[in-house]
């Protein structure tokens, strides 16, 4: 099993200087460890386009899509609207993509499922808000979330469950990621 490593884990590379990111990608390429997988995530996947020629093949590009709904999203986040992130990740000419649906917000099942299927991610991480009492968000019912998960799995997508507020589901999603 390949071990995933997050590039700039505590920050979004949208805000990093281009020269700094090029140096990071050089180090990644020189690493040479075939059992390593790199995750590069941004809530602005358009910014990843300029780095595609610098990334090693064992890199997975990711973005967060909490919902398919744009209306009211500006009250929740300053990130590009979900529809823009969807279009930008879809447009990237890279076959290894990941979608993070965390914290999951209420969504339209058919539309959201189709978006994710269109992206053809190697994996989808799904989880609820880990601080619901501190930060209340418009979340879907658990039944709806599980419908999305089952639909994606039936479509052949690996779904890794994170914060599901269910004692039976553990937060071992990254450990369980199967690089393909």
C-alpha positions as a Markdown table, in Angstrom:
| # | Residue | x | y | z |
|---|---|---|---|---|
| 1 | Unk | 0.0 | 0.0 | 0.0 |
| 2 | Unk | 1.2 | 3.5 | -0.8 |
| 3 | Unk | 1.6 | 6.1 | 1.9 |
| 4 | Unk | 0.0 | 9.5 | 1.1 |
| 5 | Unk | 1.8 | 12.7 | 1.9 |
| 6 | Unk | 0.1 | 16.1 | 1.9 |
| 7 | Unk | 1.9 | 18.9 | 0.2 |
| 8 | Unk | 1.4 | 22.2 | 2.2 |
| 9 | Unk | -1.0 | 20.4 | 4.4 |
| 10 | Unk | -1.9 | 23.3 | 6.6 |
| 11 | Unk | -2.3 | 25.8 | 3.8 |
| 12 | Unk | -3.7 | 26.3 | 0.3 |
| 13 | Unk | -1.1 | 26.5 | -2.4 |
| 14 | Unk | -3.2 | 29.1 | -4.1 |
| 15 | Unk | -1.4 | 31.6 | -1.8 |
| 16 | Unk | 2.1 | 30.2 | -2.3 |
| 17 | Unk | 4.7 | 31.8 | -4.5 |
| 18 | Unk | 5.2 | 30.1 | -7.8 |
| 19 | Unk | 9.0 | 29.6 | -7.3 |
| 20 | Unk | 8.4 | 28.1 | -3.8 |
| 21 | Unk | 5.9 | 25.6 | -5.3 |
| 22 | Unk | 8.3 | 24.7 | -8.1 |
| 23 | Unk | 11.0 | 23.9 | -5.5 |
| 24 | Unk | 8.6 | 21.6 | -3.6 |
| 25 | Unk | 7.7 | 19.8 | -6.8 |
| 26 | Unk | 11.4 | 19.3 | -7.6 |
| 27 | Unk | 12.0 | 17.7 | -4.2 |
| 28 | Unk | 8.9 | 15.5 | -4.8 |
| 29 | Unk | 10.4 | 14.3 | -8.1 |
| 30 | Unk | 13.8 | 13.7 | -6.6 |
| 31 | Unk | 12.4 | 11.7 | -3.7 |
| 32 | Unk | 12.4 | 8.6 | -5.9 |
| 33 | Unk | 10.3 | 6.5 | -3.4 |
| 34 | Unk | 7.8 | 4.5 | -5.4 |
| 35 | Unk | 5.7 | 3.7 | -2.4 |
| 36 | Unk | 4.9 | 7.4 | -1.9 |
| 37 | Unk | 1.8 | 9.2 | -3.1 |
| 38 | Unk | 1.6 | 13.0 | -3.0 |
| 39 | Unk | -1.7 | 14.8 | -2.3 |
| 40 | Unk | -1.9 | 18.4 | -3.6 |
| 41 | Unk | -5.2 | 20.0 | -2.6 |
| 42 | Unk | -6.6 | 23.5 | -3.1 |
| 43 | Unk | -10.1 | 25.0 | -2.8 |
| 44 | Unk | -9.0 | 26.8 | -6.0 |
| 45 | Unk | -8.1 | 23.9 | -8.4 |
| 46 | Unk | -7.6 | 26.4 | -11.2 |
| 47 | Unk | -4.3 | 27.3 | -9.5 |
| 48 | Unk | -3.0 | 23.8 | -10.0 |
| 49 | Unk | -3.0 | 24.1 | -13.8 |
| 50 | Unk | 0.2 | 26.1 | -13.9 |
| 51 | Unk | 2.1 | 23.3 | -11.9 |
| 52 | Unk | 1.0 | 20.3 | -13.9 |
| 53 | Unk | 4.4 | 20.1 | -15.8 |
| 54 | Unk | 6.3 | 20.1 | -12.6 |
| 55 | Unk | 4.5 | 17.4 | -10.6 |
| 56 | Unk | 5.7 | 13.8 | -10.4 |
| 57 | Unk | 3.3 | 11.1 | -11.7 |
| 58 | Unk | 2.5 | 9.8 | -8.2 |
| 59 | Unk | 0.7 | 13.1 | -7.4 |
| 60 | Unk | -3.0 | 13.3 | -6.8 |
| 61 | Unk | -4.8 | 16.6 | -7.3 |
| 62 | Unk | -7.7 | 17.3 | -5.0 |
| 63 | Unk | -10.3 | 19.9 | -4.2 |
| 64 | Unk | -13.1 | 20.2 | -1.6 |
| 65 | Unk | -16.6 | 20.1 | -2.9 |
| 66 | Unk | -18.9 | 20.2 | 0.1 |
| 67 | Unk | -22.0 | 20.6 | -2.0 |
| 68 | Unk | -23.2 | 21.4 | -5.5 |
| 69 | Unk | -25.2 | 24.4 | -4.3 |
| 70 | Unk | -23.7 | 27.9 | -4.9 |
| 71 | Unk | -26.6 | 29.9 | -3.4 |
| 72 | Unk | -25.6 | 31.2 | 0.1 |
| 73 | Unk | -22.2 | 29.6 | -0.2 |
| 74 | Unk | -20.5 | 33.0 | 0.3 |
| 75 | Unk | -21.8 | 33.1 | 3.9 |
| 76 | Unk | -19.9 | 29.9 | 4.6 |
| 77 | Unk | -16.6 | 30.3 | 2.8 |
| 78 | Unk | -14.5 | 32.8 | 0.8 |
| 79 | Unk | -13.4 | 30.0 | -1.5 |
| 80 | Unk | -14.6 | 29.9 | -5.1 |
| 81 | Unk | -18.2 | 28.6 | -5.4 |
| 82 | Unk | -18.6 | 24.9 | -5.7 |
| 83 | Unk | -19.7 | 25.0 | -9.3 |
| 84 | Unk | -16.5 | 26.8 | -10.2 |
| 85 | Unk | -14.3 | 24.3 | -8.3 |
| 86 | Unk | -16.1 | 21.5 | -10.0 |
| 87 | Unk | -15.5 | 23.0 | -13.5 |
| 88 | Unk | -11.9 | 23.8 | -12.7 |
| 89 | Unk | -11.0 | 20.3 | -11.3 |
| 90 | Unk | -12.8 | 18.7 | -14.2 |
| 91 | Unk | -10.8 | 20.7 | -16.7 |
| 92 | Unk | -7.4 | 19.8 | -15.3 |
| 93 | Unk | -5.6 | 17.4 | -17.7 |
| 94 | Unk | -4.5 | 15.0 | -14.9 |
| 95 | Unk | -5.8 | 11.5 | -14.4 |
| 96 | Unk | -5.3 | 11.2 | -10.6 |
| 97 | Unk | -7.9 | 13.3 | -8.9 |
| 98 | Unk | -9.5 | 13.2 | -5.5 |
| 99 | Unk | -12.6 | 14.9 | -4.2 |
| 100 | Unk | -13.0 | 15.8 | -0.5 |
| 101 | Unk | -16.7 | 16.2 | 0.6 |
| 102 | Unk | -15.9 | 17.6 | 4.1 |
| 103 | Unk | -17.6 | 19.2 | 5.8 |
| 104 | Unk | -20.5 | 17.9 | 3.8 |
| 105 | Unk | -23.3 | 20.4 | 3.2 |
| 106 | Unk | -26.8 | 19.7 | 2.0 |
| 107 | Unk | -26.8 | 18.9 | -1.8 |
| 108 | Unk | -28.9 | 17.8 | -4.7 |
| 109 | Unk | -28.3 | 14.1 | -4.9 |
| 110 | Unk | -28.5 | 13.5 | -8.6 |
| 111 | Unk | -26.5 | 16.7 | -9.6 |
| 112 | Unk | -23.8 | 16.2 | -6.9 |
| 113 | Unk | -23.4 | 12.5 | -7.7 |
| 114 | Unk | -23.1 | 13.4 | -11.5 |
| 115 | Unk | -20.5 | 16.0 | -10.8 |
| 116 | Unk | -18.3 | 13.6 | -8.8 |
| 117 | Unk | -18.8 | 10.8 | -11.4 |
| 118 | Unk | -17.8 | 13.3 | -14.2 |
| 119 | Unk | -14.5 | 14.1 | -12.4 |
| 120 | Unk | -13.7 | 10.4 | -12.2 |
| 121 | Unk | -11.8 | 10.7 | -9.0 |
| 122 | Unk | -9.6 | 7.8 | -7.7 |
| 123 | Unk | -11.2 | 8.4 | -4.3 |
| 124 | Unk | -13.7 | 10.6 | -2.5 |
| 125 | Unk | -13.3 | 11.5 | 1.2 |
| 126 | Unk | -16.7 | 12.2 | 2.9 |
| 127 | Unk | -17.3 | 13.6 | 6.4 |
| 128 | Unk | -19.5 | 15.7 | 8.5 |
| 129 | Unk | -18.6 | 18.9 | 10.3 |
| 130 | Unk | -16.3 | 17.9 | 13.2 |
| 131 | Unk | -17.5 | 20.9 | 15.3 |
| 132 | Unk | -21.3 | 21.1 | 14.7 |
| 133 | Unk | -21.9 | 22.9 | 18.0 |
| 134 | Unk | -19.3 | 25.6 | 17.4 |
| 135 | Unk | -19.9 | 26.0 | 13.6 |
| 136 | Unk | -23.5 | 25.1 | 12.6 |
| 137 | Unk | -23.7 | 24.3 | 8.9 |
| 138 | Unk | -26.6 | 23.2 | 6.6 |
| 139 | Unk | -25.9 | 19.5 | 6.6 |
| 140 | Unk | -27.8 | 16.8 | 4.7 |
| 141 | Unk | -29.6 | 14.0 | 6.5 |
| 142 | Unk | -27.4 | 11.0 | 7.1 |
| 143 | Unk | -29.7 | 8.9 | 4.9 |
| 144 | Unk | -29.0 | 11.3 | 2.0 |
| 145 | Unk | -25.3 | 11.2 | 2.6 |
| 146 | Unk | -25.3 | 7.4 | 2.6 |
| 147 | Unk | -27.3 | 7.4 | -0.6 |
| 148 | Unk | -24.5 | 9.5 | -2.2 |
| 149 | Unk | -21.8 | 7.2 | -0.8 |
| 150 | Unk | -23.6 | 4.0 | -2.1 |
| 151 | Unk | -24.2 | 5.6 | -5.5 |
| 152 | Unk | -20.5 | 6.6 | -5.8 |
| 153 | Unk | -19.3 | 3.1 | -4.7 |
| 154 | Unk | -21.7 | 1.5 | -7.2 |
| 155 | Unk | -20.0 | 3.7 | -9.8 |
| 156 | Unk | -16.7 | 2.2 | -8.9 |
| 157 | Unk | -15.3 | 5.1 | -6.9 |
| 158 | Unk | -13.5 | 4.4 | -3.6 |
| 159 | Unk | -15.2 | 6.3 | -0.8 |
| 160 | Unk | -13.4 | 6.9 | 2.4 |
| 161 | Unk | -15.5 | 7.9 | 5.4 |
| 162 | Unk | -14.1 | 10.4 | 7.9 |
| 163 | Unk | -16.2 | 12.2 | 10.5 |
| 164 | Unk | -19.5 | 10.4 | 10.0 |
| 165 | Unk | -20.7 | 10.8 | 13.7 |
| 166 | Unk | -21.1 | 7.1 | 13.9 |
| 167 | Unk | -19.1 | 5.0 | 16.3 |
| 168 | Unk | -18.8 | 2.2 | 13.8 |
| 169 | Unk | -17.0 | 4.4 | 11.3 |
| 170 | Unk | -13.4 | 5.3 | 12.3 |
| 171 | Unk | -11.3 | 8.2 | 11.0 |
| 172 | Unk | -8.8 | 5.9 | 9.2 |
| 173 | Unk | -9.7 | 7.2 | 5.7 |
| 174 | Unk | -6.2 | 8.2 | 4.7 |
| 175 | Unk | -4.7 | 4.9 | 5.9 |
| 176 | Unk | -7.3 | 3.0 | 3.9 |
| 177 | Unk | -6.6 | 5.0 | 0.6 |
| 178 | Unk | -5.6 | 2.6 | -2.1 |
| 179 | Unk | -3.5 | 4.3 | -4.7 |
| 180 | Unk | -4.2 | 3.1 | -8.2 |
